[in-house]
Amino acid sequence: MDGIVTRVVSSQPDRDGKYPNKKKLPPAYLSNTNNDTDDAGNRITIKSELDGDILLHSYWHLQAGNAIGINPSTGKQYVVGDKVRKGDIIGYTGRTGNAYNVPNPHLHLNMRKNGKNCNPEEFLNATVTNQSKIETPCDE
């Protein structure tokens, strides 16, 4: 859905099976992640309004190196404040954050409606058959 980018984290590395102890992170790790040690990894959050409700949708664990999509209006990666249109590519799935021991790129979709967590399936043009597979019209 259309919205405004409210957060972007795009400098975290892929996980190699060893997620660091947050209390013992070396300075080099912190500088590589802009002091962001959130388990969500690289991510983009978009704020939308639908039927009077405020929705925050966050796309977590995006890939290392090229996490965020290109804004067609600017030709550059999306940044906070950019407008997003329904159907725009906003990011690329990956294995960042606490996605250790995850063999394939994946996406964690977090939705908040009026400040409270909600089920993203309510807003998807898709069928969630289990937690590891979502079938969309694009799958056909």
Phi and psi in degrees as a GROMACS rama.xvg file:
@    title "Ramachandran Plot"
@    xaxis  label "Phi"
@    yaxis  label "Psi"
@TYPE xy
-63.8628  152.603  ASP-2
-179.936  -169.405  GLY-3
-123.963  133.751  ILE-4
-69.1905  127.106  VAL-5
-112.357  -16.8675  THR-6
-156.599  140.865  ARG-7
-138.88  128.744  VAL-8
-127.394  121.948  VAL-9
-140.122  16.3096  SER-10
-115.24  11.3004  SER-11
-84.6589  145.322  GLN-12
-82.3014  160.911  PRO-13
-64.4991  153.592  ASP-14
-90.8488  141.087  ARG-15
-109.461  23.4446  ASP-16
98.2765  -7.80202  GLY-17
-123.553  94.7162  LYS-18
-79.9862  129.814  TYR-19
-69.7903  149.307  PRO-20
-72.1143  117.921  ASN-21
-59.0118  -28.8522  LYS-22
-76.7775  -15.4311  LYS-23
-122.391  31.2043  LYS-24
-71.0511  131.732  LEU-25
-73.1673  154.871  PRO-26
-55.6158  -35.1184  PRO-27
-63.2183  -38.2074  ALA-28
-66.1805  -45.9314  TYR-29
-62.0395  -39.094  LEU-30
-68.9679  -29.5025  SER-31
-74.0679  -19.7914  ASN-32
-115.18  15.7472  THR-33
52.7575  40.3967  ASN-34
59.186  23.1976  ASN-35
-107.007  105.887  ASP-36
-107.846  20.383  THR-37
-62.0238  140.361  ASP-38
-66.0296  -9.16103  ASP-39
-75.4485  -12.8748  ALA-40
68.2835  -154.792  GLY-41
-66.8118  139.325  ASN-42
-162.304  163.663  ARG-43
-135.395  138.633  ILE-44
-120.942  135.818  THR-45
-125.218  136.695  ILE-46
-103.911  127.326  LYS-47
-130.273  162.65  SER-48
-123.296  132.468  GLU-49
-142.947  118.198  LEU-50
53.2647  39.6101  ASP-51
82.4025  -4.29745  GLY-52
-95.0102  145.678  ASP-53
-96.5216  124.16  ILE-54
-115.879  133.518  LEU-55
-113.148  119.803  LEU-56
-118.494  125.105  HIS-57
-117.423  135.566  SER-58
-113.582  110.487  TYR-59
-106.383  161.798  TRP-60
69.3039  30.277  HIS-61
-65.9197  159.106  LEU-62
-64.239  157.007  GLN-63
-78.1402  147.927  ALA-64
84.9381  -37.6629  GLY-65
-148.865  61.4761  ASN-66
-77.8281  -37.3917  ALA-67
-103.985  140.047  ILE-68
-71.0243  169.888  GLY-69
-93.8005  128.432  ILE-70
-72.8592  117.974  ASN-71
-64.0485  -20.5315  PRO-72
-76.9843  -30.4991  SER-73
-112.336  -20.0282  THR-74
76.0278  9.35343  GLY-75
-123.302  165.526  LYS-76
-59.2457  148.059  GLN-77
-58.7859  142.189  TYR-78
-131.5  165.625  VAL-79
-54.6368  132.305  VAL-80
99.4305  -16.8803  GLY-81
-69.4449  146.403  ASP-82
-83.5216  141.16  LYS-83
-119.478  137.587  VAL-84
-108.38  146.281  ARG-85
-50.5926  128.532  LYS-86
97.2598  -12.6279  GLY-87
-66.9907  145.562  ASP-88
-79.4296  118.04  ILE-89
-106.542  -16.8675  ILE-90
-174.359  176.006  GLY-91
-129.572  130.832  TYR-92
-62.0742  149.948  THR-93
-155.133  -152.219  GLY-94
-139.309  45.3663  ARG-95
-98.7249  173.535  THR-96
72.6584  -138.315  GLY-97
-87.5657  25.4517  ASN-98
-84.4263  50.174  ALA-99
-84.6563  153.999  TYR-100
57.6474  25.1863  ASN-101
-107.131  112.721  VAL-102
-72.2893  -26.2278  PRO-103
-123.763  154.474  ASN-104
-57.7962  146.155  PRO-105
-152.488  173.857  HIS-106
-129.634  135.712  LEU-107
-110.266  115.457  HIS-108
-101.03  117.674  LEU-109
-109.925  128.016  ASN-110
-122.293  138.491  MET-111
-128.443  131.961  ARG-112
-117.406  116.97  LYS-113
52.048  40.8904  ASN-114
86.6076  -0.742155  GLY-115
-119.598  142.51  LYS-116
-57.3791  144.043  ASN-117
-145.105  169.267  CYS-118
-79.7569  119.253  ASN-119
-62.7307  -22.9703  PRO-120
-57.8186  -28.5005  GLU-121
-59.4054  -24.8856  GLU-122
-111.624  0.354617  PHE-123
-93.4191  141.852  LEU-124
-90.9198  65.7456  ASN-125
-162.216  168.687  ALA-126
-117.355  125.034  THR-127
-91.9387  109.342  VAL-128
-88.2809  -26.3115  THR-129
-164.892  179.857  ASN-130
-71.8513  -7.2708  GLN-131
-112.002  0.864888  SER-132
-145.332  129.61  LYS-133
-124.398  124.702  ILE-134
-98.8527  125.494  GLU-135
-119.649  167.127  THR-136
-58.917  -22.6599  PRO-137
-70.4299  -18.176  CYS-138
-74.4312  -13.346  ASP-139
